[in-house]
């Protein structure tokens, strides 16, 4: 069994698309932002339990191989403080879904996304980077 490393990320991104993960990894490294990653709901729950301190921002893909982002966010909300921001990362985002968002979501990032929109969310929740 693989031991989990204890980490303190500013951002926790749950995304199963390797292309998106690689692009965001490069961007966050350039911005000097510490990030943790998971590819599935199961992995996200496991990693969250090993954070030394909770992330400031959690971004969850709307459709993961083993769960939907909505369901995962509700589970993760029980493991992190209320002031952790949650964003849904999804191609299914539209103006109506933004207005009707559940109270446990702080916002949405639509796919495909503009890098400037992603950077704005990171700056808003992680301070100036």
C-alpha positions in Angstrom: 0.0 0.0 0.0 1.4 3.4 -1.0 1.9 5.9 1.9 0.3 9.3 1.5 2.5 12.4 1.6 1.1 15.1 3.8 0.8 18.4 1.9 -0.5 21.9 2.2 -1.8 23.0 -1.1 -3.3 26.4 -1.8 -5.4 24.9 -4.6 -6.8 21.4 -4.9 -7.9 20.5 -8.5 -9.9 17.3 -9.2 -9.7 16.8 -13.0 -9.4 13.5 -15.0 -8.2 15.1 -18.3 -4.4 14.9 -18.5 -4.2 17.7 -21.0 -6.0 20.1 -18.7 -4.0 18.9 -15.7 -0.7 19.4 -17.5 -1.6 22.9 -18.7 -2.8 24.0 -15.3 0.2 22.5 -13.6 2.5 24.6 -15.8 0.5 27.7 -15.2 0.3 27.3 -11.4 4.0 26.5 -11.2 4.7 29.8 -13.1 2.4 31.6 -10.7 4.2 30.0 -7.7 1.0 28.5 -6.4 1.2 25.2 -4.6 -1.4 22.8 -6.0 -2.6 19.2 -5.3 -4.3 17.1 -7.9 -6.7 14.1 -8.0 -8.1 12.3 -11.0 -11.2 10.8 -9.3 -13.6 11.3 -6.5 -12.1 8.4 -4.5 -8.5 9.8 -4.9 -9.8 13.3 -3.9 -11.4 12.1 -0.7 -8.3 10.2 0.2 -5.9 13.1 -0.4 -8.1 15.6 1.4 -7.8 13.6 4.6 -4.0 14.0 4.4 -3.8 17.8 4.0 -1.8 19.4 6.8 -3.9 22.5 6.2 -7.0 22.8 4.0 -6.7 24.4 0.5 -8.1 27.9 -0.1 -9.7 26.8 -3.3 -11.1 23.5 -4.6 -11.9 23.2 -8.3 -13.9 20.0 -9.3 -14.5 18.7 -12.8 -18.2 18.2 -13.3 -17.9 14.7 -14.7 -15.3 12.4 -13.1 -14.9 8.7 -13.9 -16.4 7.6 -10.6 -18.7 10.5 -9.5 -20.3 13.8 -10.5 -18.7 17.0 -9.3 -21.9 18.0 -7.4 -21.8 14.8 -5.3 -18.1 15.1 -4.6 -18.3 18.7 -3.5 -20.9 17.8 -0.9 -18.6 15.1 0.5 -15.5 17.3 0.4 -17.4 20.2 2.1 -17.6 18.0 5.3 -13.8 17.7 5.3 -12.7 21.3 4.9 -13.5 24.6 6.6 -16.4 26.8 5.4 -14.1 29.5 4.0 -12.6 27.1 1.4 -13.9 28.2 -2.0 -15.5 25.6 -4.3 -15.7 26.0 -8.1 -17.3 23.6 -10.6 -15.2 23.0 -13.8 -17.7 22.0 -16.5 -18.8 22.2 -20.1 -22.4 22.2 -18.8 -22.1 25.7 -17.3 -24.4 28.4 -18.6 -25.8 31.7 -17.4 -28.8 30.0 -15.8 -26.7 27.4 -13.9 -24.6 30.3 -12.6 -27.7 32.0 -11.2 -29.1 28.8 -9.8 -25.9 27.5 -8.3 -26.2 25.5 -5.1 -25.1 27.4 -2.0 -22.0 25.1 -1.5 -20.6 26.4 -4.8 -18.7 29.7 -4.9 -18.6 29.8 -8.7 -18.2 28.0 -12.0 -15.4 27.8 -14.6 -16.8 26.8 -18.0 -15.0 24.4 -20.4 -13.4 25.3 -22.6 -12.1 28.1 -20.4 -10.0 31.2 -20.8 -6.7 31.2 -18.9 -7.5 34.8 -17.8 -10.7 33.5 -16.1 -8.8 30.8 -14.3 -6.1 33.2 -13.2 -8.8 35.6 -11.9 -10.3 32.9 -9.7 -6.9 31.9 -8.4 -6.0 35.5 -7.5 -9.4 36.1 -5.9 -9.0 33.1 -3.5 -5.2 32.8 -3.1 -4.2 36.4 -3.0 -2.0 38.2 -5.4 0.3 35.8 -7.2 
